Amino acid sequence: MKRNKKTHLLGVGLDTDGEKRITQADKFSILGGTEETHEVMTETAIKTFEELKKRGKELDDADVAELADIIHKSTPRK
């Protein structure tokens, strides 16, 4: 029996300001963090999936090193 593989990106913000934040999308979830951290992680996830799409790939298709590079380049800089 062939199993359907479903890959999901999970971001967890470990800093807190007492608020509970959850952002869910089809292929990623962002949990926790301060407002700023949560926004940065969400933007990073969105840009990561945009870059994967430009490369004609899904999350399942990218190897760990490639994904790490994309995430690093997709993270907004201050």
Biopython code that builds the backbone (N, CA, C, O; Angstrom):
import numpy as np
from Bio.PDB.StructureBuilder import StructureBuilder

atoms = [
    (1, "MET", "N", (0.831, -1.170, 0.000)),
    (1, "MET", "CA", (0.000, 0.000, 0.000)),
    (1, "MET", "C", (0.885, 1.245, 0.000)),
    (1, "MET", "O", (1.780, 1.384, 0.833)),
    (2, "LYS", "N", (0.622, 2.149, -0.946)),
    (2, "LYS", "CA", (1.389, 3.381, -1.029)),
    (2, "LYS", "C", (0.793, 4.428, -0.099)),
    (2, "LYS", "O", (-0.413, 4.673, -0.124)),
    (3, "ARG", "N", (1.625, 5.035, 0.709)),
    (3, "ARG", "CA", (1.163, 6.054, 1.637)),
    (3, "ARG", "C", (1.350, 7.429, 1.014)),
    (3, "ARG", "O", (2.367, 7.690, 0.370)),
    (4, "ASN", "N", (0.388, 8.294, 1.201)),
    (4, "ASN", "CA", (0.526, 9.671, 0.760)),
    (4, "ASN", "C", (1.392, 10.412, 1.772)),
    (4, "ASN", "O", (1.069, 10.484, 2.958)),
    (5, "LYS", "N", (2.474, 10.948, 1.288)),
    (5, "LYS", "CA", (3.396, 11.673, 2.144)),
    (5, "LYS", "C", (2.966, 13.142, 2.179)),
    (5, "LYS", "O", (2.838, 13.773, 1.130)),
    (6, "LYS", "N", (2.749, 13.677, 3.353)),
    (6, "LYS", "CA", (2.382, 15.072, 3.479)),
    (6, "LYS", "C", (3.406, 15.769, 4.357)),
    (6, "LYS", "O", (3.490, 15.525, 5.561)),
    (7, "THR", "N", (4.169, 16.628, 3.739)),
    (7, "THR", "CA", (5.195, 17.366, 4.456)),
    (7, "THR", "C", (4.627, 18.716, 4.870)),
    (7, "THR", "O", (3.898, 19.352, 4.109)),
    (8, "HIS", "N", (4.964, 19.143, 6.069)),
    (8, "HIS", "CA", (4.432, 20.379, 6.619)),
    (8, "HIS", "C", (5.566, 21.098, 7.338)),
    (8, "HIS", "O", (6.290, 20.485, 8.123)),
    (9, "LEU", "N", (5.724, 22.386, 7.078)),
    (9, "LEU", "CA", (6.757, 23.185, 7.736)),
    (9, "LEU", "C", (6.160, 23.771, 9.015)),
    (9, "LEU", "O", (5.066, 24.334, 8.993)),
    (10, "LEU", "N", (6.880, 23.637, 10.127)),
    (10, "LEU", "CA", (6.416, 24.117, 11.422)),
    (10, "LEU", "C", (7.418, 25.108, 11.996)),
    (10, "LEU", "O", (8.601, 24.800, 12.139)),
    (11, "GLY", "N", (6.931, 26.301, 12.322)),
    (11, "GLY", "CA", (7.767, 27.309, 12.972)),
    (11, "GLY", "C", (7.262, 27.535, 14.378)),
    (11, "GLY", "O", (6.059, 27.679, 14.592)),
    (12, "VAL", "N", (8.174, 27.566, 15.344)),
    (12, "VAL", "CA", (7.795, 27.751, 16.742)),
    (12, "VAL", "C", (8.584, 28.926, 17.311)),
    (12, "VAL", "O", (9.813, 28.897, 17.370)),
    (13, "GLY", "N", (7.857, 29.956, 17.729)),
    (13, "GLY", "CA", (8.491, 31.111, 18.367)),
    (13, "GLY", "C", (8.610, 30.855, 19.855)),
    (13, "GLY", "O", (7.610, 30.606, 20.529)),
    (14, "LEU", "N", (9.805, 30.913, 20.363)),
    (14, "LEU", "CA", (10.032, 30.586, 21.775)),
    (14, "LEU", "C", (9.995, 31.797, 22.689)),
    (14, "LEU", "O", (9.921, 31.649, 23.909)),
    (15, "ASP", "N", (10.045, 33.015, 22.105)),
    (15, "ASP", "CA", (9.897, 34.197, 22.948)),
    (15, "ASP", "C", (8.407, 34.460, 23.131)),
    (15, "ASP", "O", (7.592, 34.013, 22.323)),
    (16, "THR", "N", (8.053, 35.173, 24.174)),
    (16, "THR", "CA", (6.627, 35.369, 24.434)),
    (16, "THR", "C", (6.371, 36.736, 25.039)),
    (16, "THR", "O", (7.223, 37.321, 25.708)),
    (17, "ASP", "N", (5.166, 37.222, 24.779)),
    (17, "ASP", "CA", (4.697, 38.450, 25.414)),
    (17, "ASP", "C", (3.356, 38.206, 26.089)),
    (17, "ASP", "O", (2.631, 39.143, 26.423)),
    (18, "GLY", "N", (3.035, 36.909, 26.287)),
    (18, "GLY", "CA", (1.803, 36.533, 26.956)),
    (18, "GLY", "C", (0.634, 36.267, 26.015)),
    (18, "GLY", "O", (-0.391, 35.736, 26.442)),
    (19, "GLU", "N", (0.773, 36.626, 24.750)),
    (19, "GLU", "CA", (-0.284, 36.383, 23.767)),
    (19, "GLU", "C", (-0.078, 35.023, 23.117)),
    (19, "GLU", "O", (1.045, 34.527, 23.029)),
    (20, "LYS", "N", (-1.177, 34.425, 22.663)),
    (20, "LYS", "CA", (-1.103, 33.149, 21.949)),
    (20, "LYS", "C", (-1.345, 33.435, 20.481)),
    (20, "LYS", "O", (-2.387, 33.979, 20.112)),
    (21, "ARG", "N", (-0.377, 33.066, 19.632)),
    (21, "ARG", "CA", (-0.493, 33.322, 18.199)),
    (21, "ARG", "C", (-0.357, 32.020, 17.436)),
    (21, "ARG", "O", (0.539, 31.217, 17.697)),
    (22, "ILE", "N", (-1.261, 31.827, 16.490)),
    (22, "ILE", "CA", (-1.212, 30.650, 15.618)),
    (22, "ILE", "C", (-1.568, 31.109, 14.208)),
    (22, "ILE", "O", (-2.601, 31.743, 13.996)),
    (23, "THR", "N", (-0.720, 30.790, 13.263)),
    (23, "THR", "CA", (-1.007, 31.031, 11.847)),
    (23, "THR", "C", (-0.901, 29.696, 11.150)),
    (23, "THR", "O", (0.130, 29.028, 11.229)),
    (24, "GLN", "N", (-1.975, 29.299, 10.457)),
    (24, "GLN", "CA", (-1.971, 28.024, 9.757)),
    (24, "GLN", "C", (-2.262, 28.239, 8.283)),
    (24, "GLN", "O", (-3.096, 29.062, 7.906)),
    (25, "ALA", "N", (-1.559, 27.486, 7.466)),
    (25, "ALA", "CA", (-1.773, 27.454, 6.026)),
    (25, "ALA", "C", (-1.730, 25.987, 5.603)),
    (25, "ALA", "O", (-1.500, 25.096, 6.420)),
    (26, "ASP", "N", (-1.949, 25.762, 4.346)),
    (26, "ASP", "CA", (-1.977, 24.388, 3.855)),
    (26, "ASP", "C", (-0.665, 23.646, 4.107)),
    (26, "ASP", "O", (-0.670, 22.468, 4.465)),
    (27, "LYS", "N", (0.457, 24.344, 3.917)),
    (27, "LYS", "CA", (1.748, 23.656, 3.989)),
    (27, "LYS", "C", (2.646, 24.120, 5.122)),
    (27, "LYS", "O", (3.774, 23.644, 5.254)),
    (28, "PHE", "N", (2.154, 25.057, 5.953)),
    (28, "PHE", "CA", (2.958, 25.480, 7.107)),
    (28, "PHE", "C", (2.082, 25.950, 8.251)),
    (28, "PHE", "O", (0.934, 26.350, 8.058)),
    (29, "SER", "N", (2.656, 25.893, 9.456)),
    (29, "SER", "CA", (2.023, 26.417, 10.665)),
    (29, "SER", "C", (3.066, 27.186, 11.453)),
    (29, "SER", "O", (4.215, 26.756, 11.557)),
    (30, "ILE", "N", (2.670, 28.317, 12.006)),
    (30, "ILE", "CA", (3.542, 29.119, 12.849)),
    (30, "ILE", "C", (2.863, 29.217, 14.207)),
    (30, "ILE", "O", (1.696, 29.598, 14.297)),
    (31, "LEU", "N", (3.588, 28.874, 15.258)),
    (31, "LEU", "CA", (3.042, 28.865, 16.617)),
    (31, "LEU", "C", (3.886, 29.742, 17.528)),
    (31, "LEU", "O", (5.115, 29.667, 17.521)),
    (32, "GLY", "N", (3.218, 30.566, 18.302)),
    (32, "GLY", "CA", (3.892, 31.318, 19.351)),
    (32, "GLY", "C", (4.713, 32.488, 18.875)),
    (32, "GLY", "O", (4.598, 32.943, 17.738)),
    (33, "GLY", "N", (5.545, 32.959, 19.778)),
    (33, "GLY", "CA", (6.413, 34.093, 19.509)),
    (33, "GLY", "C", (5.736, 35.412, 19.825)),
    (33, "GLY", "O", (4.512, 35.496, 19.923)),
    (34, "THR", "N", (6.550, 36.430, 19.979)),
    (34, "THR", "CA", (6.020, 37.779, 20.129)),
    (34, "THR", "C", (5.416, 38.191, 18.791)),
    (34, "THR", "O", (5.568, 37.479, 17.799)),
    (35, "GLU", "N", (4.743, 39.316, 18.755)),
    (35, "GLU", "CA", (4.134, 39.790, 17.502)),
    (35, "GLU", "C", (5.204, 39.907, 16.409)),
    (35, "GLU", "O", (4.990, 39.466, 15.280)),
    (36, "GLU", "N", (6.347, 40.498, 16.744)),
    (36, "GLU", "CA", (7.422, 40.678, 15.756)),
    (36, "GLU", "C", (7.975, 39.331, 15.281)),
    (36, "GLU", "O", (8.138, 39.118, 14.080)),
    (37, "THR", "N", (8.259, 38.440, 16.200)),
    (37, "THR", "CA", (8.796, 37.126, 15.841)),
    (37, "THR", "C", (7.815, 36.361, 14.970)),
    (37, "THR", "O", (8.202, 35.759, 13.968)),
    (38, "HIS", "N", (6.557, 36.385, 15.348)),
    (38, "HIS", "CA", (5.522, 35.659, 14.607)),
    (38, "HIS", "C", (5.414, 36.198, 13.176)),
    (38, "HIS", "O", (5.309, 35.424, 12.225)),
    (39, "GLU", "N", (5.439, 37.516, 13.028)),
    (39, "GLU", "CA", (5.365, 38.130, 11.706)),
    (39, "GLU", "C", (6.565, 37.748, 10.847)),
    (39, "GLU", "O", (6.410, 37.441, 9.665)),
    (40, "VAL", "N", (7.755, 37.767, 11.432)),
    (40, "VAL", "CA", (8.967, 37.409, 10.687)),
    (40, "VAL", "C", (8.912, 35.944, 10.244)),
    (40, "VAL", "O", (9.248, 35.627, 9.103)),
    (41, "MET", "N", (8.491, 35.060, 11.141)),
    (41, "MET", "CA", (8.407, 33.638, 10.780)),
    (41, "MET", "C", (7.359, 33.403, 9.692)),
    (41, "MET", "O", (7.577, 32.604, 8.781)),
    (42, "THR", "N", (6.232, 34.091, 9.784)),
    (42, "THR", "CA", (5.189, 33.933, 8.776)),
    (42, "THR", "C", (5.664, 34.430, 7.420)),
    (42, "THR", "O", (5.461, 33.763, 6.406)),
    (43, "GLU", "N", (6.291, 35.590, 7.396)),
    (43, "GLU", "CA", (6.825, 36.124, 6.139)),
    (43, "GLU", "C", (7.885, 35.190, 5.559)),
    (43, "GLU", "O", (7.926, 34.966, 4.349)),
    (44, "THR", "N", (8.728, 34.655, 6.411)),
    (44, "THR", "CA", (9.759, 33.716, 5.968)),
    (44, "THR", "C", (9.132, 32.480, 5.330)),
    (44, "THR", "O", (9.581, 32.028, 4.277)),
    (45, "ALA", "N", (8.104, 31.936, 5.960)),
    (45, "ALA", "CA", (7.442, 30.748, 5.410)),
    (45, "ALA", "C", (6.820, 31.051, 4.056)),
    (45, "ALA", "O", (6.966, 30.267, 3.118)),
    (46, "ILE", "N", (6.134, 32.172, 3.945)),
    (46, "ILE", "CA", (5.502, 32.540, 2.674)),
    (46, "ILE", "C", (6.544, 32.695, 1.574)),
    (46, "ILE", "O", (6.372, 32.170, 0.474)),
    (47, "LYS", "N", (7.625, 33.415, 1.867)),
    (47, "LYS", "CA", (8.688, 33.614, 0.871)),
    (47, "LYS", "C", (9.379, 32.299, 0.522)),
    (47, "LYS", "O", (9.792, 32.103, -0.621)),
    (48, "THR", "N", (9.506, 31.407, 1.484)),
    (48, "THR", "CA", (10.118, 30.101, 1.233)),
    (48, "THR", "C", (9.298, 29.325, 0.213)),
    (48, "THR", "O", (9.851, 28.755, -0.728)),
    (49, "PHE", "N", (7.989, 29.301, 0.395)),
    (49, "PHE", "CA", (7.134, 28.580, -0.552)),
    (49, "PHE", "C", (7.075, 29.264, -1.910)),
    (49, "PHE", "O", (6.934, 28.591, -2.931)),
    (50, "GLU", "N", (7.181, 30.591, -1.940)),
    (50, "GLU", "CA", (7.253, 31.295, -3.226)),
    (50, "GLU", "C", (8.520, 30.893, -3.972)),
    (50, "GLU", "O", (8.486, 30.667, -5.182)),
    (51, "GLU", "N", (9.640, 30.803, -3.251)),
    (51, "GLU", "CA", (10.909, 30.414, -3.883)),
    (51, "GLU", "C", (10.862, 28.975, -4.372)),
    (51, "GLU", "O", (11.334, 28.674, -5.467)),
    (52, "LEU", "N", (10.301, 28.097, -3.575)),
    (52, "LEU", "CA", (10.159, 26.706, -4.023)),
    (52, "LEU", "C", (9.337, 26.647, -5.308)),
    (52, "LEU", "O", (9.672, 25.906, -6.232)),
    (53, "LYS", "N", (8.268, 27.424, -5.361)),
    (53, "LYS", "CA", (7.421, 27.437, -6.554)),
    (53, "LYS", "C", (8.203, 27.935, -7.772)),
    (53, "LYS", "O", (8.081, 27.375, -8.861)),
    (54, "LYS", "N", (9.011, 28.994, -7.585)),
    (54, "LYS", "CA", (9.856, 29.505, -8.678)),
    (54, "LYS", "C", (10.784, 28.420, -9.208)),
    (54, "LYS", "O", (11.075, 28.361, -10.403)),
    (55, "ARG", "N", (11.241, 27.566, -8.305)),
    (55, "ARG", "CA", (12.156, 26.484, -8.688)),
    (55, "ARG", "C", (11.414, 25.258, -9.205)),
    (55, "ARG", "O", (12.032, 24.262, -9.580)),
    (56, "GLY", "N", (10.086, 25.338, -9.221)),
    (56, "GLY", "CA", (9.275, 24.216, -9.699)),
    (56, "GLY", "C", (9.269, 23.032, -8.751)),
    (56, "GLY", "O", (9.175, 21.879, -9.173)),
    (57, "LYS", "N", (9.371, 23.337, -7.450)),
    (57, "LYS", "CA", (9.461, 22.273, -6.446)),
    (57, "LYS", "C", (8.384, 22.415, -5.389)),
    (57, "LYS", "O", (7.832, 23.493, -5.167)),
    (58, "GLU", "N", (8.110, 21.311, -4.757)),
    (58, "GLU", "CA", (7.274, 21.272, -3.561)),
    (58, "GLU", "C", (8.206, 21.067, -2.375)),
    (58, "GLU", "O", (9.391, 20.782, -2.553)),
    (59, "LEU", "N", (7.679, 21.211, -1.183)),
    (59, "LEU", "CA", (8.483, 21.019, 0.026)),
    (59, "LEU", "C", (9.125, 19.629, 0.042)),
    (59, "LEU", "O", (10.274, 19.477, 0.456)),
    (60, "ASP", "N", (8.380, 18.621, -0.409)),
    (60, "ASP", "CA", (8.887, 17.246, -0.451)),
    (60, "ASP", "C", (10.091, 17.074, -1.376)),
    (60, "ASP", "O", (10.906, 16.172, -1.179)),
    (61, "ASP", "N", (10.201, 17.946, -2.390)),
    (61, "ASP", "CA", (11.237, 17.799, -3.408)),
    (61, "ASP", "C", (12.582, 18.390, -3.001)),
    (61, "ASP", "O", (13.615, 18.016, -3.555)),
    (62, "ALA", "N", (12.576, 19.299, -2.049)),
    (62, "ALA", "CA", (13.809, 19.983, -1.648)),
    (62, "ALA", "C", (14.550, 19.160, -0.600)),
    (62, "ALA", "O", (13.947, 18.647, 0.343)),
    (63, "ASP", "N", (15.858, 19.041, -0.777)),
    (63, "ASP", "CA", (16.619, 18.343, 0.264)),
    (63, "ASP", "C", (16.877, 19.320, 1.419)),
    (63, "ASP", "O", (16.634, 20.521, 1.295)),
    (64, "VAL", "N", (17.355, 18.804, 2.506)),
    (64, "VAL", "CA", (17.507, 19.596, 3.735)),
    (64, "VAL", "C", (18.418, 20.804, 3.522)),
    (64, "VAL", "O", (18.095, 21.903, 3.973)),
    (65, "ALA", "N", (19.540, 20.622, 2.849)),
    (65, "ALA", "CA", (20.475, 21.727, 2.635)),
    (65, "ALA", "C", (19.851, 22.818, 1.766)),
    (65, "ALA", "O", (19.997, 24.006, 2.052)),
    (66, "GLU", "N", (19.156, 22.408, 0.706)),
    (66, "GLU", "CA", (18.513, 23.384, -0.168)),
    (66, "GLU", "C", (17.432, 24.147, 0.596)),
    (66, "GLU", "O", (17.332, 25.368, 0.479)),
    (67, "LEU", "N", (16.637, 23.441, 1.363)),
    (67, "LEU", "CA", (15.577, 24.079, 2.131)),
    (67, "LEU", "C", (16.158, 25.053, 3.160)),
    (67, "LEU", "O", (15.644, 26.159, 3.326)),
    (68, "ALA", "N", (17.211, 24.652, 3.839)),
    (68, "ALA", "CA", (17.857, 25.534, 4.815)),
    (68, "ALA", "C", (18.361, 26.806, 4.140)),
    (68, "ALA", "O", (18.226, 27.896, 4.696)),
    (69, "ASP", "N", (18.940, 26.676, 2.948)),
    (69, "ASP", "CA", (19.436, 27.830, 2.199)),
    (69, "ASP", "C", (18.281, 28.753, 1.803)),
    (69, "ASP", "O", (18.388, 29.972, 1.940)),
    (70, "ILE", "N", (17.193, 28.186, 1.320)),
    (70, "ILE", "CA", (16.030, 28.982, 0.927)),
    (70, "ILE", "C", (15.456, 29.717, 2.133)),
    (70, "ILE", "O", (15.150, 30.906, 2.044)),
    (71, "ILE", "N", (15.309, 29.024, 3.253)),
    (71, "ILE", "CA", (14.771, 29.658, 4.462)),
    (71, "ILE", "C", (15.680, 30.802, 4.916)),
    (71, "ILE", "O", (15.199, 31.878, 5.269)),
    (72, "HIS", "N", (16.978, 30.568, 4.906)),
    (72, "HIS", "CA", (17.933, 31.591, 5.301)),
    (72, "HIS", "C", (17.804, 32.835, 4.409)),
    (72, "HIS", "O", (17.780, 33.961, 4.906)),
    (73, "LYS", "N", (17.722, 32.625, 3.104)),
    (73, "LYS", "CA", (17.610, 33.746, 2.163)),
    (73, "LYS", "C", (16.229, 34.406, 2.220)),
    (73, "LYS", "O", (16.093, 35.570, 1.842)),
    (74, "SER", "N", (15.215, 33.692, 2.681)),
    (74, "SER", "CA", (13.845, 34.219, 2.737)),
    (74, "SER", "C", (13.548, 34.963, 4.031)),
    (74, "SER", "O", (12.507, 35.610, 4.142)),
    (75, "THR", "N", (14.439, 34.883, 5.006)),
    (75, "THR", "CA", (14.220, 35.538, 6.280)),
    (75, "THR", "C", (14.473, 37.037, 6.146)),
    (75, "THR", "O", (15.560, 37.444, 5.738)),
    (76, "PRO", "N", (13.475, 37.870, 6.486)),
    (76, "PRO", "CA", (13.663, 39.321, 6.391)),
    (76, "PRO", "C", (14.791, 39.801, 7.303)),
    (76, "PRO", "O", (14.950, 39.329, 8.429)),
    (77, "ARG", "N", (15.545, 40.725, 6.798)),
    (77, "ARG", "CA", (16.653, 41.309, 7.574)),
    (77, "ARG", "C", (16.243, 42.688, 8.059)),
    (77, "ARG", "O", (15.530, 43.416, 7.369)),
    (78, "LYS", "N", (16.692, 43.033, 9.230)),
    (78, "LYS", "CA", (16.383, 44.359, 9.788)),
    (78, "LYS", "C", (17.370, 45.377, 9.283)),
    (78, "LYS", "O", (17.279, 46.553, 9.637)),
]
sb = StructureBuilder()
sb.init_structure("model")
sb.init_model(0)
sb.init_chain("A")
sb.init_seg("    ")
for serial, (resi, resn, name, xyz) in enumerate(atoms, 1):
    if name == "N":
        sb.init_residue(resn, " ", resi, " ")
    sb.init_atom(name, np.array(xyz, "f"), 0.0, 1.0, " ", f" {name:<3s}", serial, name[0])
structure = sb.get_structure()
